[in-house]
Amino acid sequence: MSDTRCAKENAENAWHSAYIDILREELLLATGCTEPIAIAYASSILAHVLDHAPASVDIGLSGSIIKNVKSVVVPATGGLHGISAAVAAGVVANSPKLGLNVLSVLGERHYGSIKEYMRTTAFKIYDADSADDFEIDIKGRYLEHTARVHVLGNHTNVVAIELDGVNITDNYIKIHRPVVKHCDHKVLNMKNIVEFANTVDLDELKVLLKRQIEVNLAIAEEGLHGNYGASIGKLLYNDGNCSVRNRARAYAAAGSDARMSGCEMPVCIVSGSGNQGMTASLPVIVYAKEMNASEDALLRALIVANLTTIYQKTGIGCLSAYCGAICAGCGSGCGISYLEGGDYDEIAQTLINSVVILSGTICDGAKASCAAKIAMAVEAGIMGCEMARAHKNFNAGDGVVSGDVSCTIGNIGRVASEGMCQTNKTIIQIMTETEE
């Protein structure tokens, strides 16, 4: 084998392995909206390090986290919402090894303990005025002992743990292994995503993807049959008397209806978000069932949907003023295109078409109306897919569309990360003018 060919194969193997690692780190289970759960996770580490519930808690948060915690119900708290409830739930759970599934150990028997802890604990909550959109800096005291947990960049990236002023991060992580992101998502591109979906040995990812199908379908069914939020999913579903297009929208919205209202069922997240995890996967699952697609076809389509969602978010960032559900809706459109036999060109055009339909939709925190945004995001993904199939596309020069798909996604990233910075500050200011 020539040196050139060997080098090429090594490079291909490297990104192929990276894509597997990215899916493994992203497709995690989480109970509840991931921003309050990240606070609960950090609080659980705090209590674990102190070996007791802290008597006082100071918690500094970046504005985007404050925005996403303000209105959403924290699961396993009996309907409580807000930052203090998230801290209290994490302290009572005291199960940091569960990561973003930390609250899964709680139930109705813990409601009283959570409320009592909130009543008796001195909380100081403040804006960390962070340069990073995702920052949690929580300090606690019990008797003469103090502890600190610092999370930066994403939901589980613990960068510092201190006990009585001593940095114990390395030792704690070595023993307890909190989940820490490590993959470079910049390796993602659409051509390789499609090739990866076509060629990967599904045995590498089957357990992960089948778990995504199982848990996300379960919470969607709960949303369709329960009474959660504004019941957007039920409205679209209309007792099953709807097209496959509306079923796809209904299932994704229903999962969000339940989750934003405190449903205690887990979801499989994508890009650190349960709403994005459901939006990327459920429409693809619904279409696969309608088409009587094979299990392998569905799993490969989910790979496209998940990785396309993550690819878009790479340039946008973890939290911003840009609604992440739009990325996931576009990802689901690409997954549906793959299911329907679309090649790379058609899938890439699906992404271009869909991403510009609702680009700039704002994120004004986690709450009931997320379900409606999800329904519209899925509609954009499906429309983008139909446009590509009919060769009726948006082309370079149409707004933020320029060059190929990577250029267009880069433009969206710039709009979100650079152009919408002031938008995010204004949204946070509006939302924090009233008490949580």
Secondary structure, DSSP 8 states (H G I E B T S, - for coil): --HHHHHHHHHHHHHHHHHHHHHHHHS-EESS-HHHHHHHHHHHHHHHHHTS--SEEEEEE-HHHHHHHSSSB-TTSSS-BSHHHHHHHHHHH--GGGGGGGGGG--GGGHHHHHHHHHHSEEEEEE---SSSSEEEEEEEETTEEEEEEEESSTT-EEEEEETTEE-HHHHHHHH--------GGG--HHHHHHHHHHS-GGGTHHHHHHHHHHHHHHHHHHHHS--TT-HHHHHHGGG-S-HHHHHHHHHHHHHHHHHTT--S-EE-BTTBHHHHHHHHHHHHHHHHHHT--HHHHHHHHHHHHHHHHHHHHHH-SS-SB-HHHHHHHHHHHHHHHHTT--HHHHHHHHHHHHHHSTT-B---SSTTHHHHHHHHHHHHHHHHHHHHTT----TTSTT--SSHHHHHHHHHHIIIIITHHHHHHHHHHHTTS--
